[in-house]
Amino acid sequence: MAAGAMTMTVGAVVLLAAMVTLSSATEFAQQLRKCRVDNKEKLNSCLNQTLHDLRPFLPTGIPELSLPPLEPMQIPSIEFRQGQGAVTIKSTFTQVKVTGLSNYSTTSINADPVQQVLTVGLHVPEMMITGLYKLDGRLFLFPVRGSGDFWANFKGVDATGTSQLSVETQADGSDRLRVTNTDIDFTIEHLRMHLSDLFNGDPLLGRAVNRFINDNGREILREVKPQVVVRLNDMVQKVMNDALSQLPVSAFLVA
């Protein structure tokens, strides 16, 4: 096959894949509106399936729901400061990329019309964070400096959150459910980090500083969490709101 023909073939395959993905994303957005059931258990099952079906679209996002790509999650920069006694560290992390969110599973979901609350539980087996770092500080009597690549590995990520359910009257006079004020937080079972090229690559000092960083990894996580939480809140609220907003309140309240 000629080089030109091969290039056209490859380009056609890429274009076809993009069209299939776009078509599937549109179909997913339309499918959300079919969670119209007269039984709360079936509704919860439908919403659970909705979150499951969402996962393949995290790398591309869903324009119909104004949902940007979430896998990988891009964070431009994070700053961290540790200043206690003999330990003072200032570090900046840039070009941060978070992967693994699309492997989540839904552990619980419940739309409660009486309390007007939607609760969601998600589990992510493993998240990987990579990027660049720049560090400057002091560890006891030693100055600590370095710049280069870093990675962080989170295992056993459990996210739980709540949203408020309110009733919104439509132009036709019908009442529909609205999802607002989504608040999700997460915990991590195990956290590991590594910074390369500390002390110009000195292995002994580098290991000592990395050990200290891992011992205090929860402090660094505290700086990362808000940006991850914002994305999770946005994802859950937009998807659940689109699903529930089409559901008549009268159908939802039927036992």
Phi and psi in degrees as a GROMACS rama.xvg file:
@    title "Ramachandran Plot"
@    xaxis  label "Phi"
@    yaxis  label "Psi"
@TYPE xy
-68.9129  154.66  ALA-2
-60.5643  -40.8204  ALA-3
-63.54  -41.8773  GLY-4
-65.5339  -39.5558  ALA-5
-64.0103  -42.2371  MET-6
-61.1843  -42.4909  THR-7
-63.9496  -38.7362  MET-8
-64.8393  -46.6075  THR-9
-60.9714  -43.8494  VAL-10
-61.702  -39.2756  GLY-11
-65.1341  -39.1559  ALA-12
-64.0915  -43.9962  VAL-13
-62.2999  -43.7475  VAL-14
-63.559  -42.4414  LEU-15
-62.7994  -42.4033  LEU-16
-62.108  -41.3022  ALA-17
-64.7085  -39.8335  ALA-18
-66.5253  -39.686  MET-19
-64.0246  -42.9049  VAL-20
-62.6143  -44.3344  THR-21
-63.0962  -43.881  LEU-22
-61.5443  -41.5893  SER-23
-66.636  -38.5636  SER-24
-63.785  -41.1872  ALA-25
-63.198  -42.858  THR-26
-62.9422  -38.7867  GLU-27
-62.9662  -45.3996  PHE-28
-61.3371  -38.0333  ALA-29
-71.7103  -35.6831  GLN-30
-64.2448  -31.1964  GLN-31
-54.4613  -34.4907  LEU-32
-76.6942  3.86529  ARG-33
-98.393  6.46401  LYS-34
-78.771  54.8601  CYS-35
-106.434  97.4183  ARG-36
-130.463  160.613  VAL-37
-108.99  23.2447  ASP-38
-142.849  125.491  ASN-39
-64.5501  -35.244  LYS-40
-64.729  -40.7965  GLU-41
-68.0091  -35.562  LYS-42
-63.5035  -46.6072  LEU-43
-60.7037  -38.9695  ASN-44
-63.9955  -39.6224  SER-45
-65.6069  -43.1886  CYS-46
-65.6238  -37.013  LEU-47
-60.0489  -45.992  ASN-48
-64.8892  -34.2681  GLN-49
-61.0596  -45.9599  THR-50
-65.1384  -35.4799  LEU-51
-65.5456  -45.2469  HIS-52
-68.9264  -19.6246  ASP-53
-69.0506  -29.4012  LEU-54
-53.7364  -44.2585  ARG-55
-62.7108  -17.3647  PRO-56
-95.4042  -1.15932  PHE-57
-62.6749  -35.3397  LEU-58
-68.7348  -25.9874  PRO-59
-105.796  -21.3667  THR-60
77.4842  174.96  GLY-61
-131.853  97.69  ILE-62
-56.3817  -34.137  PRO-63
-61.0906  -26.329  GLU-64
-105.697  9.29145  LEU-65
54.8836  37.6036  SER-66
-101.911  110.436  LEU-67
-74.1527  164.757  PRO-68
-56.5436  137.482  PRO-69
-119.134  -6.65599  LEU-70
-136.624  106.715  GLU-71
-79.6846  155.784  PRO-72
-85.4186  129.799  MET-73
-104.416  126.957  GLN-74
-122.266  115.932  ILE-75
-57.6471  -48.5053  PRO-76
-159.485  151.443  SER-77
-137.658  134.498  ILE-78
-112.499  141.224  GLU-79
-133.92  133.623  PHE-80
-128.588  131.168  ARG-81
-126.893  117.721  GLN-82
-140.076  80.6281  GLY-83
-132.12  112.765  GLN-84
60.0786  -122.393  GLY-85
-80.8682  -2.98747  ALA-86
-115.96  116.711  VAL-87
-133.494  122.028  THR-88
-136.771  132.264  ILE-89
-122.241  125.899  LYS-90
-137.234  148.922  SER-91
-125.757  128.915  THR-92
-111.257  129.323  PHE-93
-128.384  165.849  THR-94
49.5383  44.5534  GLN-95
-77.9005  131.508  VAL-96
-127.2  126.673  LYS-97
-111.137  123.805  VAL-98
-124.612  159.356  THR-99
110.954  -13.6745  GLY-100
-63.495  -30.037  LEU-101
-71.8853  -7.15616  SER-102
-90.9664  14.4804  ASN-103
-68.0185  157.506  TYR-104
-127.474  149.463  SER-105
-86.6926  117.256  THR-106
-90.1263  -25.4986  THR-107
-162.392  149.781  SER-108
-157.496  135.118  ILE-109
-151.518  121.419  ASN-110
-100.502  110.471  ALA-111
-108.094  108.243  ASP-112
-73.8631  -25.9391  PRO-113
-70.9281  -50.6999  VAL-114
-81.8012  -10.1406  GLN-115
56.0867  48.2817  GLN-116
-135.205  139.355  VAL-117
-111.168  123.278  LEU-118
-114.128  140.459  THR-119
-135.23  137.653  VAL-120
-124.593  131.557  GLY-121
-127.253  148.246  LEU-122
-127.77  128.106  HIS-123
-115.612  115.111  VAL-124
-58.8738  -40.6865  PRO-125
-156.609  136.165  GLU-126
-123.125  138.179  MET-127
-117.182  131.749  MET-128
-120.859  128.142  ILE-129
-131.665  163.176  THR-130
162.376  -158.397  GLY-131
-114.42  151.193  LEU-132
-134.604  157.719  TYR-133
-139.628  126.126  LYS-134
-129.982  140.007  LEU-135
-148.575  131.676  ASP-136
173.993  -158.778  GLY-137
-142.574  133.708  ARG-138
-117.878  99.4725  LEU-139
59.6433  -114.465  PHE-140
-94.0063  -1.70102  LEU-141
-105.129  130.035  PHE-142
-69.738  140.057  PRO-143
-119.499  120.725  VAL-144
-141.621  151.538  ARG-145
176.008  160.969  GLY-146
-156.39  147.902  SER-147
155.064  -151.239  GLY-148
-85.1328  153.717  ASP-149
-141.029  157.803  PHE-150
-140.969  153.119  TRP-151
-138.665  139.855  ALA-152
-123.065  120.442  ASN-153
-108.062  128.458  PHE-154
-122.241  144.476  LYS-155
67.4787  58.5047  GLY-156
-91.6582  119.786  VAL-157
-116.969  120.076  ASP-158
-111.804  135.774  ALA-159
-132.677  146.204  THR-160
-158.459  163.686  GLY-161
-131.737  151.008  THR-162
-132.583  152.781  SER-163
-87.7926  139.188  GLN-164
-105.616  124.774  LEU-165
-126.596  165.901  SER-166
-105.102  130.195  VAL-167
-122.693  125.328  GLU-168
-83.2171  127.956  THR-169
-85.9204  172.51  GLN-170
-62.6935  -29.8832  ALA-171
-83.8189  3.57622  ASP-172
91.0169  -7.15243  GLY-173
-80.3034  150.435  SER-174
-96.7345  133.711  ASP-175
-127.78  155.569  ARG-176
-82.8248  145.378  LEU-177
-130.198  135.368  ARG-178
-103.375  124.179  VAL-179
-139.793  169.915  THR-180
52.4359  48.1324  ASN-181
-70.3415  131.859  THR-182
-134.212  104.52  ASP-183
-116.096  138.416  ILE-184
-131.914  161.732  ASP-185
-142.325  155.261  PHE-186
-118.792  158.12  THR-187
-128.013  130.771  ILE-188
-74.8496  -42.144  GLU-189
-143.334  136.046  HIS-190
-133.657  130.255  LEU-191
-132.229  144.066  ARG-192
-136.954  157.387  MET-193
-150.477  130.417  HIS-194
-110.656  127.213  LEU-195
-88.548  159.222  SER-196
61.5693  32.7096  ASP-197
-71.9835  143.853  LEU-198
51.561  41.7845  PHE-199
57.7641  33.7231  ASN-200
88.699  7.30737  GLY-201
-62.3821  117.314  ASP-202
-67.3243  -38.5701  PRO-203
-68.0581  -52.0758  LEU-204
-67.4886  -35.4631  LEU-205
-62.467  -41.635  GLY-206
-64.4312  -39.3424  ARG-207
-63.8186  -44.1038  ALA-208
-69.5944  -40.6933  VAL-209
-63.3611  -34.5014  ASN-210
-65.1909  -42.6364  ARG-211
-63.1858  -42.94  PHE-212
-62.9056  -40.6146  ILE-213
-68.414  -35.0314  ASN-214
-65.636  -24.6935  ASP-215
-115.22  24.0993  ASN-216
-61.0877  -28.2303  GLY-217
-64.8429  -30.9682  ARG-218
-66.8454  -41.5504  GLU-219
-67.395  -39.7928  ILE-220
-57.4777  -35.3187  LEU-221
-60.2729  -29.8559  ARG-222
-80.0591  -27.8505  GLU-223
-82.0933  -36.4262  VAL-224
-53.6059  -45.7978  LYS-225
-56.1265  -39.1465  PRO-226
-73.2024  -35.4613  GLN-227
-67.951  -41.7131  VAL-228
-61.8702  -41.2788  VAL-229
-57.9981  -43.7623  VAL-230
-67.1089  -41.8224  ARG-231
-63.5473  -44.0511  LEU-232
-58.3473  -44.8212  ASN-233
-62.7021  -44.362  ASP-234
-62.7213  -52.355  MET-235
-64.3329  -43.9977  VAL-236
-65.9292  -44.094  GLN-237
-65.7343  -42.3519  LYS-238
-70.4078  -47.3205  VAL-239
-67.0597  -36.8961  MET-240
-64.6716  -40.7101  ASN-241
-67.5214  -34.6678  ASP-242
-71.207  -47.0081  ALA-243
-80.9108  -26.2128  LEU-244
-65.9468  -20.0908  SER-245
-90.3379  -4.06857  GLN-246
-91.0274  119.508  LEU-247
-61.3922  136.133  PRO-248
-59.2109  -37.0725  VAL-249
-60.6873  -36.3587  SER-250
-71.5823  -37.2417  ALA-251
-67.3138  -34.6223  PHE-252
-82.7117  -6.39686  LEU-253
-70.1876  133.381  VAL-254
